[in-house]
Amino acid sequence: MLTRYTKLVPANSPLAMGIAAGCVVVAGLVRVVLTPVIGSTTPFITMFPAVLLAAVIGGFWPGLLATGLSILATWYFFFTPNWGFGALSASDVTSIVLFMVGALLMALVATSMRRAVERLEEAQEKLLAALDASSTGTWRWDIQRNIVEWDPAMVNVFGLGVQKMPRNVEEFSALIHPDDRDCARSVIEDALRTGRTVEYEFRALLPGGEERWIYDRSRIIYDAEKRPHYMIGACLDITGRKRSEERQALLIHELNHRVKNTLATVQSLAIQTIRSSPNPEAFQSNFMARLMALSATHDLLTQTYWESTSLHDVLEAELRPHGGIDQQRIRARGESVRLKPQQALSLGMACHELATNAIKYGALSASLGHLSIDWTVDTLGNGSRELLIHWREQGGPPVAKPKRRGFGTRLIDRSIAHELGGAVEMNYASAGLECLIRIPLGDP
């Protein structure tokens, strides 16, 4: 109740002064009404509560004001006949002095009490702010009466409304995931038996069906007879940490998988490149180029934590060594498409081989040649999607179908058909190479 008034009435404000004057008026009227009952003795009997209330609500100066007004009112109504400010007797002066001393002491004590309450309010607000910022809440369980008390921050930790706060252990247990209730119950029983501070984690079921991971630390408080009186504790929402741990474990597993796949890919590239290279210099050049192409796609995926990357970024990374997509000599256009890691890696290697062939023998080997890449996404009858990429070269030397399939062609087929389940169609038209790549994307 006191904290409510200290918030509503600022200390020593005009409002506080007005309340002090009102308290004295009420106290004077009450004393006048009581005169037929108690007579003219103890004229200040109702003024002490007025001074105390004025000091508690408004502070020291309103209490001092109430003291002065009380002396004037008593002098006017009770010390002189016919209501006036006449001469005072020695006993009246003594009463005024005693009242003044007592009222001033009362005002000082009430002011100290008010300041203590204000400091308590500030400490509570800081504590609640810290608890809310850290997703932490505190609770208290009266063991003898089986009453559970939560602070406001605890409500936010569990995502409940104030009206849905548990009132006893049974209601609190209903918030715990069924698979974790036995563990939480055994931990609490162990704490009651041994008196040790306990720590445990459990999943909380929110009204909307959401699960939250909660970390709890609690201890037992004993009464004078060494019996468990109540248990106090704090709950911390660790859902974010748990999800980070799960994500970290998944990433480590994915990293191990990717490292193995990458090593296998590098090993295969090295073996096939050395077989198709006429001399060590050619092997070094071809192998390093393919290794850099693989690294370029790895860099893109690393930026998104190996979740996905865009098709345009993959093409840009693979064509950057040859001038990049400038929309003049090398043009690329199509809708926004996100590729999974394996799709990006395989398609990146295929585009690298196509670009290398274009630089050596195709359109990009001629000054007036140009390359265009267009892609669309079609929805098939079963609801799945298919990515179609059209690779067209024009303006280069005449093209003829090779007499044998080189490693680059085999790498393209392996990347698209074997690893992605797609298809590659090569058209060695005299005007320039045309390549149609089909890659299943699955459901949206």
Summary of the structure (lengths in Angstrom):
residues: 444
radius of gyration: 42.4
end to end distance: 59.3
largest distance: 134.5
contacts: 1337
relative contact order: 0.05
helix: 57%
strand: 20%
